[in-house]
Amino acid sequence: MASNVKVWYDKEGDYLEVIFSDKPGYMQETNNDAVMEMVDEEGNIL
């Protein structure tokens, strides 16, 4: 479980970002068009 969680919301863009880790990764699509997830090179959710 993450010890620190960062939450950022952009009201104008209606964009919510929840960060569980500062590790490098990339955004990946999910089955839900409104949700993206950040994963590392092995596909683990960050």
N, CA, C and O atoms as a MOPAC input file, in Angstrom:
PM7 MOZYME 1SCF
protein

 N      0.84400 1    -1.17900 1     0.00000 1
 C      0.00000 1     0.00000 1     0.00000 1
 C      0.88700 1     1.24000 1     0.00000 1
 O      1.94300 1     1.25600 1     0.63300 1
 N      0.46300 1     2.25300 1    -0.69700 1
 C      1.24000 1     3.49100 1    -0.81200 1
 C      1.26000 1     4.22700 1     0.52000 1
 O      0.24900 1     4.30800 1     1.21800 1
 N      2.44700 1     4.77000 1     0.86300 1
 C      2.53500 1     5.53400 1     2.10100 1
 C      2.13600 1     6.99400 1     1.87700 1
 O      1.66200 1     7.65800 1     2.79900 1
 N      2.32900 1     7.49200 1     0.65200 1
 C      1.93100 1     8.85200 1     0.29100 1
 C      1.07000 1     8.80600 1    -0.95900 1
 O      1.39200 1     8.11500 1    -1.92600 1
 N     -0.01100 1     9.53900 1    -0.92900 1
 C     -0.89200 1     9.63500 1    -2.09000 1
 C     -1.04700 1    11.10900 1    -2.41600 1
 O     -1.35100 1    11.92100 1    -1.54200 1
 N     -0.83300 1    11.45300 1    -3.69400 1
 C     -1.01300 1    12.83100 1    -4.13700 1
 C     -2.25100 1    12.88900 1    -5.02000 1
 O     -2.44600 1    12.04400 1    -5.89400 1
 N     -3.08100 1    13.89200 1    -4.78200 1
 C     -4.30800 1    14.06700 1    -5.55800 1
 C     -4.28000 1    15.45200 1    -6.16800 1
 O     -4.02000 1    16.44000 1    -5.48100 1
 N     -4.55000 1    15.52000 1    -7.46500 1
 C     -4.56700 1    16.79300 1    -8.17900 1
 C     -5.81800 1    16.83500 1    -9.05000 1
 O     -6.11500 1    15.87600 1    -9.76200 1
 N     -6.55400 1    17.94900 1    -8.99400 1
 C     -7.76700 1    18.10200 1    -9.78900 1
 C     -7.70700 1    19.40800 1   -10.56200 1
 O     -7.45200 1    20.46600 1    -9.98700 1
 N     -7.94300 1    19.33100 1   -11.86600 1
 C     -8.01900 1    20.49800 1   -12.74000 1
 C     -9.49600 1    20.73500 1   -13.04200 1
 O    -10.09400 1    20.03200 1   -13.85600 1
 N    -10.07500 1    21.73200 1   -12.37800 1
 C    -11.51200 1    22.00500 1   -12.51600 1
 C    -11.87100 1    22.37800 1   -13.94800 1
 O    -12.88400 1    21.92100 1   -14.47800 1
 N    -11.03700 1    23.21100 1   -14.57600 1
 C    -11.32500 1    23.66300 1   -15.94600 1
 C    -11.33500 1    22.49400 1   -16.93100 1
 O    -12.20400 1    22.42600 1   -17.80100 1
 N    -10.39300 1    21.59200 1   -16.80300 1
 C    -10.31300 1    20.44500 1   -17.70500 1
 C    -11.08600 1    19.23500 1   -17.21700 1
 O    -11.15300 1    18.22000 1   -17.91100 1
 N    -11.68800 1    19.33400 1   -15.99700 1
 C    -12.40700 1    18.23300 1   -15.36900 1
 C    -11.53800 1    16.97700 1   -15.37600 1
 O    -11.93200 1    15.92200 1   -15.87300 1
 N    -10.33200 1    17.13300 1   -14.80000 1
 C     -9.30900 1    16.09300 1   -14.83100 1
 C     -8.83600 1    15.80500 1   -13.41100 1
 O     -8.40800 1    16.72000 1   -12.70800 1
 N     -8.90500 1    14.56000 1   -12.98500 1
 C     -8.45400 1    14.14700 1   -11.65700 1
 C     -7.27400 1    13.20100 1   -11.82800 1
 O     -7.33300 1    12.25500 1   -12.61300 1
 N     -6.20500 1    13.46400 1   -11.08800 1
 C     -5.03400 1    12.59400 1   -11.11100 1
 C     -4.73900 1    12.16500 1    -9.68200 1
 O     -4.64800 1    13.00000 1    -8.78200 1
 N     -4.58800 1    10.85600 1    -9.47500 1
 C     -4.23000 1    10.30400 1    -8.16900 1
 C     -2.90600 1     9.57400 1    -8.36000 1
 O     -2.81000 1     8.64400 1    -9.16100 1
 N     -1.87800 1    10.00600 1    -7.61100 1
 C     -0.52300 1     9.46700 1    -7.77900 1
 C     -0.15500 1     8.67300 1    -6.52900 1
 O     -0.19400 1     9.19500 1    -5.41600 1
 N      0.20200 1     7.40700 1    -6.72700 1
 C      0.59100 1     6.52900 1    -5.63400 1
 C      2.10000 1     6.34000 1    -5.56300 1
 O      2.62000 1     5.88400 1    -4.54500 1
 N      2.81300 1     6.69000 1    -6.64700 1
 C      4.24900 1     6.45900 1    -6.69900 1
 C      4.91100 1     7.50500 1    -7.58300 1
 O      4.31600 1     7.96900 1    -8.55700 1
 N      6.15700 1     7.88100 1    -7.24000 1
 C      6.92400 1     8.82100 1    -8.05500 1
 C      7.80700 1     8.10800 1    -9.07400 1
 O      8.60400 1     8.75300 1    -9.75600 1
 N      7.67800 1     6.79300 1    -9.18800 1
 C      8.49200 1     6.02600 1   -10.12300 1
 C      8.14700 1     6.40400 1   -11.56400 1
 O      7.01100 1     6.78400 1   -11.84900 1
 N      9.11800 1     6.30300 1   -12.47100 1
 C      8.83500 1     6.60800 1   -13.87800 1
 C      7.90000 1     5.56400 1   -14.48700 1
 O      7.94800 1     4.38600 1   -14.13300 1
 N      7.06300 1     6.01100 1   -15.39400 1
 C      6.13400 1     5.11500 1   -16.05400 1
 C      5.44900 1     5.81700 1   -17.20500 1
 O      5.83100 1     6.92700 1   -17.57700 1
 N      4.44400 1     5.18000 1   -17.76700 1
 C      3.70300 1     5.77400 1   -18.88000 1
 C      2.21800 1     5.49900 1   -18.70900 1
 O      1.81100 1     4.56600 1   -18.01700 1
 N      1.41100 1     6.34700 1   -19.36700 1
 C     -0.03900 1     6.22000 1   -19.28400 1
 C     -0.51600 1     5.13900 1   -20.25100 1
 O      0.00400 1     5.00000 1   -21.35800 1
 N     -1.51000 1     4.38300 1   -19.81300 1
 C     -2.05600 1     3.28100 1   -20.60200 1
 C     -3.57600 1     3.34900 1   -20.55600 1
 O     -4.15500 1     3.65700 1   -19.51400 1
 N     -4.22200 1     3.06300 1   -21.67600 1
 C     -5.68200 1     3.05900 1   -21.72700 1
 C     -6.23900 1     1.89100 1   -20.92200 1
 O     -5.57100 1     0.87500 1   -20.72900 1
 N     -7.48200 1     2.05800 1   -20.45600 1
 C     -8.20100 1     0.98200 1   -19.77500 1
 C     -9.47900 1     0.68500 1   -20.56400 1
 O     -9.70600 1     1.27500 1   -21.62000 1
 N    -10.29400 1    -0.20500 1   -20.06700 1
 C    -11.56300 1    -0.52400 1   -20.72900 1
 C    -12.55300 1     0.62700 1   -20.64200 1
 O    -13.50900 1     0.68200 1   -21.41600 1
 N    -12.33600 1     1.54700 1   -19.71000 1
 C    -13.20600 1     2.70400 1   -19.52000 1
 C    -12.57100 1     3.89900 1   -20.22400 1
 O    -11.43800 1     4.26300 1   -19.91000 1
 N    -13.27800 1     4.51500 1   -21.17100 1
 C    -12.74400 1     5.64400 1   -21.93300 1
 C    -12.36600 1     6.83500 1   -21.06100 1
 O    -11.55700 1     7.66600 1   -21.47300 1
 N    -12.93200 1     6.93100 1   -19.87300 1
 C    -12.68500 1     8.06800 1   -18.98500 1
 C    -11.53600 1     7.81500 1   -18.01100 1
 O    -11.21600 1     8.68800 1   -17.20400 1
 N    -10.90600 1     6.62600 1   -18.07100 1
 C     -9.87700 1     6.26700 1   -17.08800 1
 C     -8.60000 1     5.82800 1   -17.79400 1
 O     -8.63000 1     5.00400 1   -18.70700 1
 N     -7.48200 1     6.39300 1   -17.35400 1
 C     -6.14600 1     5.96500 1   -17.79900 1
 C     -5.41400 1     5.47600 1   -16.55700 1
 O     -5.76500 1     5.85300 1   -15.43900 1
 N     -4.40000 1     4.63800 1   -16.74600 1
 C     -3.59400 1     4.20800 1   -15.61200 1
 C     -2.12000 1     4.34000 1   -15.96100 1
 O     -1.72400 1     4.15700 1   -17.11200 1
 N     -1.30600 1     4.66200 1   -14.94900 1
 C      0.13000 1     4.76500 1   -15.15400 1
 C      0.75000 1     3.43600 1   -14.74900 1
 O      0.47000 1     2.91000 1   -13.67100 1
 N      1.59400 1     2.89800 1   -15.62300 1
 C      2.23700 1     1.61400 1   -15.37200 1
 C      3.74000 1     1.73900 1   -15.59600 1
 O      4.20400 1     2.63900 1   -16.29600 1
 N      4.49700 1     0.81700 1   -14.98800 1
 C      5.93100 1     0.77600 1   -15.22300 1
 C      6.20700 1    -0.07800 1   -16.45600 1
 O      5.27500 1    -0.51400 1   -17.13200 1
 N      7.49000 1    -0.31900 1   -16.75200 1
 C      7.85000 1    -1.07300 1   -17.96300 1
 C      7.33900 1    -2.50000 1   -17.95800 1
 O      7.15000 1    -3.08600 1   -19.02400 1
 N      7.10500 1    -3.08500 1   -16.76100 1
 C      6.58400 1    -4.45100 1   -16.65900 1
 C      5.06600 1    -4.51000 1   -16.63700 1
 O      4.49000 1    -5.59600 1   -16.59200 1
 N      4.40200 1    -3.33700 1   -16.66900 1
 C      2.94700 1    -3.29400 1   -16.67700 1
 C      2.31600 1    -3.22300 1   -15.29700 1
 O      1.09600 1    -3.32800 1   -15.16800 1
 N      3.13500 1    -3.04400 1   -14.25900 1
 C      2.61400 1    -2.90300 1   -12.89700 1
 C      2.04800 1    -1.50100 1   -12.70900 1
 O      2.67900 1    -0.51900 1   -13.10000 1
 N      0.87800 1    -1.40300 1   -12.12000 1
 C      0.24900 1    -0.11600 1   -11.89100 1
 C      1.04200 1     0.67100 1   -10.85900 1
 O      1.38100 1     0.17000 1    -9.78700 1
 N      1.32700 1     1.91600 1   -11.21400 1
 C      2.04200 1     2.78600 1   -10.28600 1
 C      1.05200 1     3.64700 1    -9.56700 1
 O      1.43600 1     4.46300 1    -8.73000 1

